[in-house]
């Protein structure tokens, strides 16, 4: 019983810490890559979009109240 608490539990917690740290590190790297990609998309010239063909919105009839 002492071996289970002393060695196996500590070993399991160590493995869990390493796997969580690895997953977190990969998530941070993916977030940085995604933000860089989104930044490059923002610098692209705007193309013709369906929203560009819509008429401008009308003023409200009640005077904006």
C-alpha positions as CSV (number, residue, x, y, z in Angstrom):
1,X,0.0,0.0,0.0
2,X,2.8,2.4,0.8
3,X,4.3,1.7,-2.6
4,X,1.1,2.7,-4.3
5,X,0.8,6.1,-2.5
6,X,4.5,6.8,-2.5
7,X,5.5,5.9,-6.1
8,X,2.6,5.2,-8.3
9,X,0.5,8.2,-7.4
10,X,3.5,10.6,-7.7
11,X,4.4,9.0,-11.0
12,X,0.8,9.4,-12.3
13,X,0.6,13.1,-11.2
14,X,4.0,13.7,-12.9
15,X,2.7,12.3,-16.1
16,X,-0.5,14.3,-15.8
17,X,1.5,17.5,-15.3
18,X,3.7,16.9,-18.3
19,X,0.7,16.1,-20.6
20,X,-1.2,19.2,-19.4
21,X,1.9,21.4,-19.9
22,X,2.4,20.0,-23.4
23,X,-1.2,20.5,-24.4
24,X,-1.2,24.1,-23.0
25,X,2.1,24.8,-24.9
26,X,0.6,23.6,-28.1
27,X,-2.5,25.6,-27.6
28,X,-0.5,28.8,-27.1
29,X,1.5,28.2,-30.2
30,X,-1.7,27.5,-32.2
31,X,-3.2,30.7,-30.8
32,X,-0.2,32.8,-31.9
33,X,-0.2,31.2,-35.4
34,X,-4.0,31.9,-35.7
35,X,-3.5,35.6,-34.7
36,X,-0.7,36.0,-37.2
37,X,-2.8,34.5,-39.9
38,X,-5.8,36.7,-39.0
39,X,-3.4,39.7,-39.1
40,X,-2.3,38.9,-42.6
41,X,-6.0,38.5,-43.7
42,X,-6.7,42.0,-42.4
43,X,-4.0,43.5,-44.6
44,X,-5.5,42.0,-47.8
45,X,-7.3,44.4,-50.1
46,X,-11.1,44.2,-49.9
47,X,-12.7,42.3,-52.7
48,X,-16.2,42.6,-54.0
49,X,-18.6,41.2,-51.4
50,X,-22.3,40.9,-51.2
51,X,-22.4,43.4,-48.4
52,X,-20.7,46.0,-50.6
53,X,-23.8,45.9,-53.0
54,X,-26.4,46.6,-50.2
55,X,-27.9,50.1,-50.1
56,X,-27.0,52.3,-47.2
57,X,-29.2,52.0,-44.1
58,X,-32.1,54.4,-43.8
59,X,-32.5,56.9,-41.0
60,X,-35.1,55.9,-38.4
61,X,-38.6,57.5,-38.9
62,X,-39.0,58.5,-35.3
63,X,-36.0,60.9,-35.4
64,X,-33.6,58.4,-33.6
65,X,-35.4,58.3,-30.3
